[in-house]
């Protein structure tokens, strides 16, 4: 299925949950914020939040610095 990931059309397997997408993008364990269709998805809900075709996903990861 196709989603829009940070503004870019992206193919992912049907039934992918947010945790699976984060793992697929090799972002597991990083500090990040995720929105799906302009709604914040808390990290505690990543495993239960299933993605649907045409979902608009924005992932922002924090970068440390001084």
Backbone as CSV, one residue per row, in Angstrom:
resi,resn,N_x,N_y,N_z,CA_x,CA_y,CA_z,C_x,C_y,C_z
1,UNK,0.852,-1.179,0.000,0.000,0.000,0.000,0.891,1.233,0.000
2,UNK,0.315,2.339,-0.388,1.081,3.576,-0.455,0.618,4.549,0.628
3,UNK,1.597,5.131,1.332,1.346,6.214,2.274,2.162,7.413,1.814
4,UNK,1.915,8.545,2.426,2.734,9.734,2.181,3.596,9.915,3.426
5,UNK,4.893,9.731,3.287,5.830,9.803,4.402,6.687,11.049,4.251
6,UNK,6.506,11.984,5.168,7.228,13.263,5.121,7.149,13.894,3.725
7,UNK,5.941,13.830,3.140,5.698,14.471,1.853,6.009,13.629,0.634
8,UNK,6.531,12.412,0.820,6.914,11.561,-0.308,6.076,10.289,-0.358
9,UNK,5.541,9.948,-1.530,4.825,8.679,-1.656,5.772,7.525,-1.312
10,UNK,5.307,6.600,-0.477,6.138,5.496,-0.002,5.317,4.226,0.039
11,UNK,5.863,3.146,-0.513,5.205,1.841,-0.488,5.610,1.090,0.773
12,UNK,4.615,0.561,1.484,4.860,-0.274,2.652,3.931,-1.481,2.573
13,UNK,4.258,-2.566,3.263,3.379,-3.739,3.233,2.019,-3.449,3.879
14,UNK,0.973,-4.067,3.353,-0.358,-3.962,3.967,-0.277,-4.427,5.411
15,UNK,-1.032,-3.773,6.294,-1.089,-4.174,7.694,0.046,-3.655,8.547
16,UNK,0.900,-2.798,7.995,2.020,-2.256,8.759,1.507,-1.374,9.882
17,UNK,2.049,-1.574,11.085,1.727,-0.676,12.192,2.853,0.350,12.319
18,UNK,2.634,1.346,13.162,3.623,2.416,13.288,4.965,1.878,13.778
19,UNK,4.950,0.924,14.716,6.202,0.341,15.207,6.956,-0.338,14.058
20,UNK,6.225,-1.020,13.190,6.848,-1.677,12.040,7.460,-0.677,11.076
21,UNK,6.785,0.452,10.869,7.322,1.488,9.993,8.595,2.081,10.591
22,UNK,8.565,2.367,11.883,9.746,2.930,12.548,10.917,1.955,12.438
23,UNK,10.643,0.673,12.629,11.681,-0.350,12.504,12.201,-0.417,11.071
24,UNK,11.307,-0.399,10.113,11.667,-0.448,8.683,12.561,0.731,8.293
25,UNK,12.330,1.878,8.913,13.120,3.084,8.629,14.398,3.162,9.470
26,UNK,14.628,2.122,10.282,15.803,2.054,11.159,15.878,3.236,12.126
27,UNK,14.709,3.585,12.684,14.626,4.690,13.639,14.304,4.205,15.053
28,UNK,14.284,2.885,15.254,13.965,2.314,16.557,14.935,2.839,17.614
29,UNK,14.374,3.272,18.756,15.197,3.754,19.856,15.571,5.224,19.771
30,UNK,15.237,5.867,18.684,15.560,7.297,18.550,14.440,8.152,19.127
31,UNK,14.805,9.357,19.517,13.806,10.311,20.008,13.112,10.918,18.803
32,UNK,11.795,10.721,18.742,11.059,11.244,17.597,9.614,11.533,17.953
33,UNK,8.991,12.296,17.088,7.561,12.592,17.196,6.924,12.131,15.893
34,UNK,5.724,11.569,16.001,5.038,11.043,14.829,3.617,11.581,14.778
35,UNK,3.230,12.044,13.603,1.851,12.451,13.338,1.328,11.625,12.176
36,UNK,0.075,11.207,12.286,-0.611,10.557,11.172,-1.868,11.368,10.910
37,UNK,-1.960,11.876,9.698,-3.108,12.708,9.311,-3.317,13.851,10.305
38,UNK,-2.212,14.478,10.677,-2.166,15.653,11.546,-2.553,15.380,12.988
39,UNK,-2.539,14.096,13.405,-2.800,13.751,14.807,-1.569,13.065,15.388
40,UNK,-1.132,13.537,16.546,0.022,12.963,17.215,-0.266,11.518,17.614
41,UNK,0.691,10.627,17.352,0.578,9.226,17.772,1.619,9.005,18.869
42,UNK,1.186,8.787,20.113,2.137,8.559,21.198,2.914,7.258,20.988
43,UNK,4.162,7.242,21.415,5.007,6.054,21.296,4.313,4.825,21.901
44,UNK,3.575,5.009,22.977,2.899,3.896,23.638,1.831,3.239,22.754
45,UNK,1.444,3.899,21.661,0.404,3.360,20.767,0.954,2.906,19.425
46,UNK,2.287,2.935,19.241,2.877,2.569,17.950,2.475,1.164,17.511
47,UNK,2.471,0.186,18.422,2.169,-1.204,18.052,0.700,-1.391,17.665
48,UNK,-0.185,-0.584,18.200,-1.604,-0.754,17.899,-2.107,0.160,16.790
49,UNK,-1.287,1.128,16.372,-1.731,2.061,15.328,-1.395,1.493,13.948
50,UNK,-2.406,0.932,13.289,-2.242,0.387,11.939,-2.346,1.520,10.921
51,UNK,-1.468,1.473,9.939,-1.501,2.470,8.879,-2.466,2.027,7.783
52,UNK,-3.057,3.000,7.105,-4.015,2.737,6.033,-3.518,3.413,4.753
53,UNK,-3.963,2.914,3.599,-3.561,3.545,2.339,-3.859,5.047,2.356
54,UNK,-2.924,5.810,1.829,-3.014,7.276,1.708,-2.836,8.027,3.017
55,UNK,-2.530,7.336,4.130,-2.230,8.055,5.371,-1.068,9.009,5.127
56,UNK,-1.146,10.170,5.760,-0.071,11.161,5.689,0.706,11.088,7.001
57,UNK,1.914,10.580,6.929,2.748,10.350,8.110,3.896,11.351,8.118
58,UNK,4.060,12.018,9.232,5.192,12.931,9.422,6.004,12.409,10.602
59,UNK,7.284,12.178,10.387,8.175,11.736,11.441,9.273,12.773,11.601
60,UNK,9.402,13.249,12.819,10.421,14.259,13.124,11.312,13.682,14.199
61,UNK,12.615,13.600,13.942,13.487,13.093,14.991,14.359,14.205,15.538
62,UNK,14.513,14.163,16.874,15.285,15.178,17.577,16.777,14.954,17.338
63,UNK,17.481,16.024,17.150,18.922,15.962,16.982,19.534,16.753,18.132
64,UNK,20.383,16.110,18.904,21.034,16.795,20.027,22.148,17.714,19.546
65,UNK,22.475,18.647,20.369,23.536,19.575,20.023,23.679,20.610,21.100
66,UNK,24.611,21.481,20.901,24.828,22.456,21.943,24.964,23.833,21.474
